[in-house]
Amino acid sequence: MIEGGKVESGLYTLSAKSEIDMVKERIEKLESDLGNTESTLSDSEILDGFSEIKSGEAGRMSERKPKESNP
């Protein structure tokens, strides 16, 4: 790990430590954003989608027909 070195970032020269801190902040924000999103799909719907993709039955999104949901 570089301590106190210089890293070119766009138009600015930043210390390696501040560059690493910025990356860590971005990662933490992305992780917290992921944790806050709620999927509207159930686990079984997600697994069905992966199974279709794996078997090659998925087709294009525009060609898909919506599945009937069982209440």
C-alpha positions as CSV (number, residue, x, y, z in Angstrom):
1,M,0.0,0.0,0.0
2,I,1.3,3.5,-0.8
3,E,1.4,5.9,2.1
4,G,1.8,9.5,1.3
5,G,2.4,8.9,-2.5
6,K,0.7,10.9,-5.2
7,V,-1.9,9.6,-7.5
8,E,-3.2,11.4,-10.6
9,S,-7.0,11.5,-10.5
10,G,-8.6,13.4,-13.3
11,L,-7.4,17.0,-13.2
12,Y,-6.3,16.8,-9.6
13,T,-3.3,15.3,-7.8
14,L,-4.4,13.6,-4.6
15,S,-2.5,11.8,-2.0
16,A,-2.9,8.0,-2.1
17,K,-4.5,8.0,1.3
18,S,-7.2,10.5,0.3
19,E,-7.8,8.6,-2.9
20,I,-8.3,5.4,-1.0
21,D,-10.6,7.2,1.5
22,M,-12.8,8.5,-1.4
23,V,-13.0,5.0,-2.9
24,K,-14.0,3.5,0.5
25,E,-16.7,6.2,0.9
26,R,-18.1,5.3,-2.5
27,I,-18.2,1.6,-1.7
28,E,-19.9,2.2,1.6
29,K,-22.5,4.4,0.0
30,L,-23.2,1.8,-2.7
31,E,-23.4,-0.9,-0.1
32,S,-25.9,1.1,2.0
33,D,-27.9,1.9,-1.1
34,L,-28.1,-1.8,-1.9
35,G,-29.2,-2.6,1.6
36,N,-32.0,0.0,1.4
37,T,-33.6,-1.2,-1.9
38,E,-36.4,-3.6,-1.7
39,S,-37.0,-6.1,-4.5
40,T,-40.6,-6.4,-5.8
41,L,-39.8,-10.0,-6.9
42,S,-40.2,-13.0,-4.6
43,D,-37.3,-15.4,-4.2
44,S,-39.1,-18.0,-6.3
45,E,-39.6,-15.5,-9.2
46,I,-35.9,-14.6,-9.1
47,L,-34.9,-18.3,-9.1
48,D,-37.4,-19.0,-12.0
49,G,-35.7,-16.2,-14.0
50,F,-32.3,-17.6,-13.4
51,S,-33.5,-21.1,-14.4
52,E,-34.9,-19.7,-17.7
53,I,-31.7,-17.9,-18.5
54,K,-29.6,-21.0,-17.7
55,S,-31.8,-23.2,-19.9
56,G,-31.9,-20.6,-22.7
57,E,-35.7,-20.1,-22.5
58,A,-35.6,-16.5,-21.4
59,G,-35.7,-14.9,-24.8
60,R,-35.7,-11.1,-25.2
61,M,-37.5,-8.9,-22.7
62,S,-39.7,-7.6,-25.5
63,E,-40.7,-11.1,-26.4
64,R,-41.6,-12.2,-22.9
65,K,-45.2,-12.7,-21.9
66,P,-46.0,-11.9,-18.3
67,K,-46.6,-14.9,-16.1
68,E,-49.9,-15.3,-14.4
69,S,-49.4,-14.9,-10.7
70,N,-51.1,-17.3,-8.3
71,P,-52.6,-15.5,-5.3
